[in-house]
């Protein structure tokens, strides 16, 4: 995703995770509160990694720590909407990954919000950066797109 907001369609993402909104996600203004979108990002990526066998939340010796994040908002999402979280990777480094996520409301063709976050993968105990484990790299490689997409 470029530095300026871009509403790219569903075909710009490599995989999707379905996230139902919850009543408590709505704020006093009648839509999902902006901070909840970051939770959707984290939920989508971590669920994907768990499904791929690349992350065991309680026991993996290598864990991802978020070091940067951003989100652009285009349209409201409200309970009881369904969120289709599209995921792609635009940078797969030695110890870090840039994930980009598009949050699509129900069957909408363009995202209600789009953002990114960067995980630096570290040793669970020392919290020092380590190379991506083979299983993690294998799970992420199919999500990689050219950075100019």
ZADO-1210 file (C-alpha; in nm, 4 decimals, padded with zeros to 6 digits):
<atoms>
<atom x="00.0000" y="00.0000" z="00.0000" code="UNK" pos="1"/>
<atom x="00.1385" y="00.3386" z="-00.0892" code="UNK" pos="2"/>
<atom x="00.1751" y="00.6169" z="00.1675" code="UNK" pos="3"/>
<atom x="-00.1481" y="00.7736" z="00.0387" code="UNK" pos="4"/>
<atom x="-00.4801" y="00.5967" z="00.0918" code="UNK" pos="5"/>
<atom x="-00.5719" y="00.3565" z="-00.1865" code="UNK" pos="6"/>
<atom x="-00.8939" y="00.1616" z="-00.1983" code="UNK" pos="7"/>
<atom x="-00.7814" y="-00.1490" z="-00.3779" code="UNK" pos="8"/>
<atom x="-01.0353" y="-00.4220" z="-00.4438" code="UNK" pos="9"/>
<atom x="-01.0527" y="-00.7731" z="-00.3101" code="UNK" pos="10"/>
<atom x="-00.8287" y="-00.9098" z="-00.5846" code="UNK" pos="11"/>
<atom x="-00.5349" y="-00.7115" z="-00.4404" code="UNK" pos="12"/>
<atom x="-00.5236" y="-00.9488" z="-00.1407" code="UNK" pos="13"/>
<atom x="-00.3967" y="-01.3069" z="-00.1283" code="UNK" pos="14"/>
<atom x="-00.6168" y="-01.4592" z="00.1436" code="UNK" pos="15"/>
<atom x="-00.9146" y="-01.3651" z="00.3585" code="UNK" pos="16"/>
<atom x="-01.0230" y="-01.4199" z="00.7158" code="UNK" pos="17"/>
<atom x="-01.3873" y="-01.3694" z="00.8140" code="UNK" pos="18"/>
<atom x="-01.4452" y="-01.1668" z="01.1320" code="UNK" pos="19"/>
<atom x="-01.7967" y="-01.1094" z="01.2644" code="UNK" pos="20"/>
<atom x="-01.8510" y="-00.7744" z="01.4306" code="UNK" pos="21"/>
<atom x="-01.9728" y="-00.7750" z="01.7883" code="UNK" pos="22"/>
<atom x="-02.2294" y="-00.5515" z="01.9561" code="UNK" pos="23"/>
<atom x="-01.9546" y="-00.4142" z="02.1812" code="UNK" pos="24"/>
<atom x="-01.7490" y="-00.3062" z="01.8760" code="UNK" pos="25"/>
<atom x="-01.9931" y="-00.0193" z="01.8091" code="UNK" pos="26"/>
<atom x="-01.9313" y="00.3119" z="01.9789" code="UNK" pos="27"/>
<atom x="-02.1669" y="00.5924" z="02.0769" code="UNK" pos="28"/>
<atom x="-02.1624" y="00.7164" z="01.7152" code="UNK" pos="29"/>
<atom x="-02.3239" y="00.3925" z="01.5948" code="UNK" pos="30"/>
<atom x="-02.0294" y="00.2407" z="01.4084" code="UNK" pos="31"/>
<atom x="-01.7304" y="00.0228" z="01.4908" code="UNK" pos="32"/>
<atom x="-01.4820" y="00.2313" z="01.6873" code="UNK" pos="33"/>
<atom x="-01.1556" y="00.3083" z="01.5103" code="UNK" pos="34"/>
<atom x="-00.9370" y="00.1211" z="01.7611" code="UNK" pos="35"/>
<atom x="-01.1264" y="-00.2028" z="01.6921" code="UNK" pos="36"/>
<atom x="-00.9928" y="-00.2062" z="01.3349" code="UNK" pos="37"/>
<atom x="-00.6444" y="-00.2693" z="01.4731" code="UNK" pos="38"/>
<atom x="-00.7813" y="-00.5675" z="01.6614" code="UNK" pos="39"/>
<atom x="-00.9259" y="-00.6969" z="01.3336" code="UNK" pos="40"/>
<atom x="-00.5806" y="-00.6646" z="01.1711" code="UNK" pos="41"/>
<atom x="-00.4162" y="-00.8613" z="01.4512" code="UNK" pos="42"/>
<atom x="-00.6920" y="-01.1236" z="01.4609" code="UNK" pos="43"/>
<atom x="-00.6798" y="-01.1855" z="01.0856" code="UNK" pos="44"/>
<atom x="-00.3029" y="-01.2279" z="01.0639" code="UNK" pos="45"/>
<atom x="-00.2668" y="-01.4387" z="01.3769" code="UNK" pos="46"/>
<atom x="-00.5593" y="-01.6644" z="01.2817" code="UNK" pos="47"/>
<atom x="-00.3996" y="-01.7175" z="00.9393" code="UNK" pos="48"/>
<atom x="-00.0633" y="-01.8045" z="01.0972" code="UNK" pos="49"/>
<atom x="-00.2246" y="-02.0473" z="01.3420" code="UNK" pos="50"/>
<atom x="-00.4225" y="-02.2166" z="01.0614" code="UNK" pos="51"/>
<atom x="-00.1006" y="-02.2544" z="00.8608" code="UNK" pos="52"/>
<atom x="00.0772" y="-02.4193" z="01.1562" code="UNK" pos="53"/>
<atom x="00.3267" y="-02.1318" z="01.1755" code="UNK" pos="54"/>
<atom x="00.2239" y="-01.9996" z="01.5190" code="UNK" pos="55"/>
<atom x="00.1493" y="-02.1654" z="01.8504" code="UNK" pos="56"/>
<atom x="00.0445" y="-01.8730" z="02.0678" code="UNK" pos="57"/>
<atom x="00.1502" y="-02.0347" z="02.3950" code="UNK" pos="58"/>
<atom x="00.4622" y="-02.2262" z="02.2914" code="UNK" pos="59"/>
<atom x="00.6247" y="-02.0861" z="01.9771" code="UNK" pos="60"/>
<atom x="00.9852" y="-01.9941" z="02.0613" code="UNK" pos="61"/>
<atom x="00.9631" y="-01.7079" z="01.8095" code="UNK" pos="62"/>
<atom x="00.6888" y="-01.4435" z="01.8367" code="UNK" pos="63"/>
<atom x="00.5992" y="-01.1323" z="01.6383" code="UNK" pos="64"/>
<atom x="00.5997" y="-00.7904" z="01.8037" code="UNK" pos="65"/>
<atom x="00.4255" y="-00.4986" z="01.6338" code="UNK" pos="66"/>
<atom x="00.6673" y="-00.2084" z="01.5735" code="UNK" pos="67"/>
<atom x="00.4594" y="00.0094" z="01.3379" code="UNK" pos="68"/>
<atom x="00.0985" y="00.0325" z="01.2302" code="UNK" pos="69"/>
<atom x="-00.1380" y="00.2597" z="01.0374" code="UNK" pos="70"/>
<atom x="-00.4955" y="00.2600" z="00.9114" code="UNK" pos="71"/>
<atom x="-00.6942" y="00.4638" z="00.6594" code="UNK" pos="72"/>
<atom x="-01.0723" y="00.4689" z="00.7025" code="UNK" pos="73"/>
<atom x="-01.3037" y="00.4964" z="00.4018" code="UNK" pos="74"/>
<atom x="-01.6524" y="00.3869" z="00.5156" code="UNK" pos="75"/>
<atom x="-01.8181" y="00.2826" z="00.8400" code="UNK" pos="76"/>
<atom x="-01.8626" y="-00.0745" z="00.9585" code="UNK" pos="77"/>
<atom x="-02.1433" y="-00.1433" z="01.2072" code="UNK" pos="78"/>
<atom x="-02.2675" y="-00.4382" z="01.4070" code="UNK" pos="79"/>
<atom x="-02.3966" y="-00.6842" z="01.2790" code="UNK" pos="80"/>
<atom x="-02.1752" y="-00.6511" z="00.9670" code="UNK" pos="81"/>
<atom x="-01.9328" y="-00.9206" z="00.8633" code="UNK" pos="82"/>
<atom x="-01.5751" y="-00.8133" z="00.8011" code="UNK" pos="83"/>
<atom x="-01.3736" y="-00.9912" z="00.5321" code="UNK" pos="84"/>
<atom x="-01.0121" y="-00.9166" z="00.6176" code="UNK" pos="85"/>
<atom x="-00.7890" y="-00.9425" z="00.3113" code="UNK" pos="86"/>
<atom x="-00.4220" y="-01.0074" z="00.3860" code="UNK" pos="87"/>
<atom x="-00.1091" y="-00.9605" z="00.1794" code="UNK" pos="88"/>
<atom x="00.2619" y="-00.9222" z="00.2528" code="UNK" pos="89"/>
<atom x="00.4616" y="-00.6452" z="00.0851" code="UNK" pos="90"/>
<atom x="00.7917" y="-00.7045" z="00.2617" code="UNK" pos="91"/>
<atom x="00.9288" y="-01.0344" z="00.3830" code="UNK" pos="92"/>
<atom x="01.2613" y="-00.9618" z="00.5480" code="UNK" pos="93"/>
<atom x="01.5096" y="-01.1620" z="00.7517" code="UNK" pos="94"/>
<atom x="01.3309" y="-01.0996" z="01.0825" code="UNK" pos="95"/>
<atom x="01.0426" y="-00.8693" z="00.9904" code="UNK" pos="96"/>
<atom x="00.7228" y="-00.8739" z="00.7861" code="UNK" pos="97"/>
<atom x="00.5021" y="-00.5943" z="00.6572" code="UNK" pos="98"/>
<atom x="00.1417" y="-00.7096" z="00.6482" code="UNK" pos="99"/>
<atom x="-00.1226" y="-00.5110" z="00.4633" code="UNK" pos="100"/>
<atom x="-00.4870" y="-00.5678" z="00.5444" code="UNK" pos="101"/>
<atom x="-00.8044" y="-00.4535" z="00.3716" code="UNK" pos="102"/>
<atom x="-01.1249" y="-00.4692" z="00.5783" code="UNK" pos="103"/>
<atom x="-01.4253" y="-00.5280" z="00.3537" code="UNK" pos="104"/>
<atom x="-01.7779" y="-00.4803" z="00.4888" code="UNK" pos="105"/>
<atom x="-02.0033" y="-00.7727" z="00.3964" code="UNK" pos="106"/>
<atom x="-01.9820" y="-00.8165" z="00.0162" code="UNK" pos="107"/>
<atom x="-01.8541" y="-00.4670" z="-00.0656" code="UNK" pos="108"/>
<atom x="-01.5970" y="-00.4656" z="-00.3489" code="UNK" pos="109"/>
<atom x="-01.3774" y="-00.1954" z="-00.1913" code="UNK" pos="110"/>
<atom x="-01.2487" y="-00.1841" z="00.1659" code="UNK" pos="111"/>
<atom x="-01.4089" y="00.0120" z="00.4451" code="UNK" pos="112"/>
<atom x="-01.0568" y="00.0505" z="00.5833" code="UNK" pos="113"/>
<atom x="-00.7056" y="-00.0490" z="00.4828" code="UNK" pos="114"/>
<atom x="-00.3859" y="-00.0479" z="00.6789" code="UNK" pos="115"/>
<atom x="-00.0634" y="-00.2187" z="00.7630" code="UNK" pos="116"/>
<atom x="00.1495" y="-00.3328" z="01.0490" code="UNK" pos="117"/>
<atom x="00.5043" y="-00.4542" z="01.0777" code="UNK" pos="118"/>
<atom x="00.5976" y="-00.7498" z="01.2931" code="UNK" pos="119"/>
<atom x="00.9550" y="-00.7990" z="01.4044" code="UNK" pos="120"/>
<atom x="01.0015" y="-01.1617" z="01.5002" code="UNK" pos="121"/>
<atom x="01.1914" y="-01.2145" z="01.8232" code="UNK" pos="122"/>
<atom x="01.2973" y="-01.4897" z="02.0574" code="UNK" pos="123"/>
<atom x="01.0136" y="-01.5275" z="02.3087" code="UNK" pos="124"/>
<atom x="01.2497" y="-01.5160" z="02.6080" code="UNK" pos="125"/>
<atom x="01.5225" y="-01.2686" z="02.5124" code="UNK" pos="126"/>
<atom x="01.2997" y="-01.0463" z="02.2941" code="UNK" pos="127"/>
<atom x="01.5918" y="-01.0143" z="02.0492" code="UNK" pos="128"/>
<atom x="01.5242" y="-01.0296" z="01.6723" code="UNK" pos="129"/>
<atom x="01.5772" y="-01.3691" z="01.5098" code="UNK" pos="130"/>
<atom x="01.5464" y="-01.4976" z="01.1527" code="UNK" pos="131"/>
<atom x="01.1976" y="-01.6044" z="01.0497" code="UNK" pos="132"/>
<atom x="01.1471" y="-01.9759" z="01.1163" code="UNK" pos="133"/>
<atom x="01.1099" y="-02.1906" z="00.8036" code="UNK" pos="134"/>
<atom x="00.7432" y="-02.2724" z="00.8778" code="UNK" pos="135"/>
<atom x="00.6600" y="-01.9029" z="00.9150" code="UNK" pos="136"/>
<atom x="00.8415" y="-01.8067" z="00.5959" code="UNK" pos="137"/>
<atom x="00.6636" y="-02.0896" z="00.4100" code="UNK" pos="138"/>
<atom x="00.3246" y="-01.9664" z="00.5360" code="UNK" pos="139"/>
<atom x="00.3985" y="-01.6065" z="00.4333" code="UNK" pos="140"/>
<atom x="00.5580" y="-01.6547" z="00.0902" code="UNK" pos="141"/>
<atom x="00.2223" y="-01.7200" z="-00.0843" code="UNK" pos="142"/>
<atom x="00.0975" y="-01.3830" z="00.0473" code="UNK" pos="143"/>
<atom x="00.3830" y="-01.1770" z="-00.0948" code="UNK" pos="144"/>
<atom x="00.3008" y="-00.9251" z="-00.3648" code="UNK" pos="145"/>
<atom x="00.5308" y="-00.6734" z="-00.5324" code="UNK" pos="146"/>
<atom x="00.5634" y="-00.3601" z="-00.3173" code="UNK" pos="147"/>
<atom x="00.4436" y="-00.1387" z="-00.6023" code="UNK" pos="148"/>
<atom x="00.1085" y="-00.3208" z="-00.6307" code="UNK" pos="149"/>
</atoms>
